[in-house]
Amino acid sequence: MLYALDTWSPFKWLAGTVAFLLYAFVLEIYGSRRKQQ
């Protein structure tokens, strides 16, 4: 059980980081597009 949690932990961190980067990227594009109008 502990081994399974240990294996999943890096994947969860990676998924969370990617999701956060995507979210920031979309916000940046959305903000720049609103400024242009």
Contact map, one row per residue, 1 for C-alpha under 8 A:
1111100000000000000000000000000000000
1111110000000000000000000000000000000
1111111000000000000000000000000000000
1111111100000000000000000000000000000
1111111110000000000000000000000000000
0111111111000000000000000000000000000
0011111111100000000000000000000000000
0001111111110000000000000000000000000
0000111111111000000000000000000000000
0000011111111100000000000000000000000
0000001111111110000000000000000000000
0000000111111111000000000000000000000
0000000011111111100000000000000000000
0000000001111111110000000000000000000
0000000000111111111000000000000000000
0000000000011111111100000000000000000
0000000000001111111110000000000000000
0000000000000111111111000000000000000
0000000000000011111111100000000000000
0000000000000001111111110000000000000
0000000000000000111111111000000000000
0000000000000000011111111100000000000
0000000000000000001111111110000000000
0000000000000000000111111111000000000
0000000000000000000011111111100000000
0000000000000000000001111111110000000
0000000000000000000000111111111000000
0000000000000000000000011111111100000
0000000000000000000000001111111110000
0000000000000000000000000111111111000
0000000000000000000000000011111111100
0000000000000000000000000001111111110
0000000000000000000000000000111111111
0000000000000000000000000000011111111
0000000000000000000000000000001111111
0000000000000000000000000000000111111
0000000000000000000000000000000011111
